[in-house]
C-alpha cells in the first residue's frame, strides 16, 4: 500500500477512473489515451503506476499495443480504496462530513403528540418502559383506565409503526418505551410547540 500512496500518479489514475465511473456516471472503462489526456501526461510516464495498480488488483488493463486500444477499468478494491482515501483527505483538511439521512414528513394528531410527550416524560422520570395501563391513566385521569387502554393502545400502535415508540408484551401487560427517533421528535418538534 505504501508504494501506491507514495506515487501521486497512481492515486490520480485511481481517482480519474473512479470519477469517470461513479461521479460522471460515464462508462466503466477508459482508454489509456483518454486517461493520458485527462491527466496531462504521456503514456510512457504512466507505465510504472499502471503496473503497480494492476499488481495490487485495483485496476484491470487490457493491452492492445497502442494507447488508443488499451482499456483500463477500476476494480472493486480500487473503488473502495478511493472512497477511503477521500475520507482520509477530508479528515486531514478538516472538512465536515455531510450527514446522510432521509427526512420523513408525517403529521401527528394532537392526541398522538400528547401521548408521545407523556411517554417521554414518564420514561424520563422512571428510566424504564411505561406500563400501557399507567399511560392510559395519565392520559385520561378522570376516566376508568380499563376503558381507555384500548384507545391508547391503538394510538401507541400507530406511533410504534412510525418507530417513535416500541410496544412490548410482557407477562404483566404491554410496556411502552420511547425510541431514539421518538426522543428526537419530542426534543426537536414537540418541546418547542405547545400541545
C-alpha positions in Angstrom: 0.0 0.0 0.0 2.8 2.4 0.8 4.1 2.1 -2.8 0.7 3.3 -4.1 0.4 6.1 -1.6 3.8 7.5 -2.3 3.1 7.6 -6.1 0.9 10.6 -6.7 0.3 9.5 -10.3 -1.1 6.1 -9.1 -3.6 7.9 -6.8 -4.5 10.3 -9.7 -5.2 7.3 -12.0 -7.5 5.7 -9.4 -9.3 9.0 -8.9 -9.7 9.6 -12.6 -11.1 6.1 -13.1 -13.4 6.5 -10.1 -14.7 9.9 -11.3 -15.3 8.5 -14.8 -17.5 5.7 -13.5 -19.1 6.9 -10.3 -19.1 10.8 -10.3 -19.7 11.5 -14.0 -21.6 8.2 -14.4 -20.0 7.6 -17.7 -18.5 4.3 -19.0 -16.8 2.0 -16.5 -13.8 1.8 -18.8 -11.5 4.4 -20.2 -8.8 4.2 -22.9 -5.2 4.8 -22.0 -5.2 7.7 -24.5 -8.2 9.4 -22.8 -6.6 8.9 -19.3 -3.4 10.5 -20.5 -5.3 13.4 -21.9 -7.3 13.8 -18.7 -4.1 13.7 -16.5 -2.0 15.7 -18.9 0.8 13.1 -19.1 2.3 10.7 -21.7 1.5 7.0 -21.7 5.1 6.1 -21.0 5.1 8.1 -17.8 2.0 6.1 -16.5 3.5 2.7 -17.1 5.1 2.2 -13.6 2.0 3.3 -11.8 -0.3 1.1 -14.0 1.9 -2.0 -13.3 1.7 -1.2 -9.6 -2.1 -0.8 -9.6 -2.7 -3.9 -11.7 -0.4 -5.9 -9.4 -2.4 -4.7 -6.4 -5.7 -5.7 -8.1 -7.1 -2.2 -8.1 -7.5 -1.8 -11.8 -7.6 -4.0 -14.9 -5.7 -3.3 -18.0 -6.4 -4.9 -21.4 -3.4 -4.3 -23.7 -3.8 -3.9 -27.4 -0.3 -2.5 -28.2 -1.2 1.2 -28.5 -2.6 3.9 -26.2 -6.0 4.2 -28.1 -6.7 0.5 -27.8 -5.5 -0.2 -24.3 -8.5 -0.2 -21.9 -8.5 0.4 -18.2 -11.2 -0.2 -15.6 -11.5 0.2 -11.9 -11.9 -2.9 -9.8 -14.0 -3.0 -6.6 -10.8 -2.9 -4.5 -9.7 0.3 -6.3 -13.2 1.8 -5.8 -13.1 1.1 -2.0 -9.5 2.5 -1.8 -10.6 5.8 -3.5 -13.6 6.1 -1.2 -11.5 5.6 1.9 -8.7 7.9 0.6 -11.3 10.7 0.1 -12.5 10.2 3.7 -8.9 10.5 5.0 -8.3 13.6 2.8 -11.5 15.2 4.3 -10.3 14.4 7.8 -6.9 15.9 7.1 -8.3 19.1 5.7 -11.0 19.3 8.5 -13.9 19.0 6.0 -17.1 18.3 7.8 -18.8 15.1 6.8 -22.3 15.5 5.4 -24.8 13.6 7.3 -26.8 11.4 5.1 -30.3 10.7 6.2 -33.9 10.8 5.0 -36.3 13.4 6.2 -39.7 11.8 6.7 -42.6 14.1 6.9 -45.7 13.0 8.8 -48.3 14.8 10.8 -49.3 13.5 14.2 -52.7 14.3 15.7 -52.8 16.3 18.9 -53.6 13.2 20.9 -50.6 11.3 19.4 -48.3 14.2 20.2 -49.7 14.3 23.8 -49.2 10.5 24.2 -45.6 10.7 22.8 -44.8 13.6 25.2 -46.4 11.7 28.2 -44.3 8.6 27.3 -41.2 10.6 27.1 -41.8 12.4 30.4 -42.8 9.2 32.3 -39.9 7.3 30.9 -37.5 10.1 31.8 -38.8 10.1 35.4 -38.7 6.3 35.8 -35.9 5.4 33.4 -37.9 2.2 32.5 -40.6 1.4 29.9 -44.1 2.6 30.9 -47.0 0.2 31.5 -49.8 0.8 29.0 -52.3 1.0 31.9 -50.3 3.8 33.6 -50.1 5.7 30.3 -53.9 5.4 29.9 -54.4 6.6 33.5 -52.1 9.6 32.9 -53.7 10.5 29.5 -57.3 10.2 30.8 -57.1 10.9 34.6 -60.8 11.3 35.0 -61.8 8.1 33.3 -61.6 4.4 34.1 -58.1 3.2 32.8 -59.6 -0.2 31.7 -62.0 1.6 29.3 -59.3 3.9 27.8 -56.5 1.3 27.5 -57.8 0.1 24.1 -57.9 3.6 22.7 -54.4 4.5 24.0 -53.2 1.1 22.6 -54.4 2.0 19.1 -52.6 5.3 19.1 -49.4 3.7 20.6 -49.5 1.1 17.8 -49.5 3.9 15.2 -46.6 5.6 17.0 -44.8 2.3 17.0 -45.3 1.9 13.3 -43.6 5.2 12.9 -40.7 4.0 15.1 -41.3 6.7 17.7 -42.1 4.2 20.4 -41.7 0.5 21.0 -44.5 -1.6 22.4 -43.5 -4.8 24.1 -45.7 -7.5 25.6 -44.5 -8.8 28.9 -46.1 -11.3 31.4 -48.0 -8.5 33.2 -49.2 -6.5 30.1 -47.9 -4.1 27.5 -45.0 -1.8 28.1 -44.1 1.3 26.1 -40.7 2.9 25.6 -39.7 5.9 23.5 -37.2 5.2 20.8 -34.3 7.3 19.8 -36.3 8.7 16.9 -39.1 9.4 19.2 -36.8 11.3 21.5 -35.6 13.4 18.6 -39.2 14.3 17.6 -40.0 15.3 21.2 -36.9 17.4 21.6 -36.8 19.0 18.2 -40.5 19.4 17.5 -42.8 18.9 20.4 -41.0 20.7 23.2 -40.8 23.9 21.0 -44.6 23.9 20.3 -47.3 23.9 22.9 -49.7 20.9 22.6 
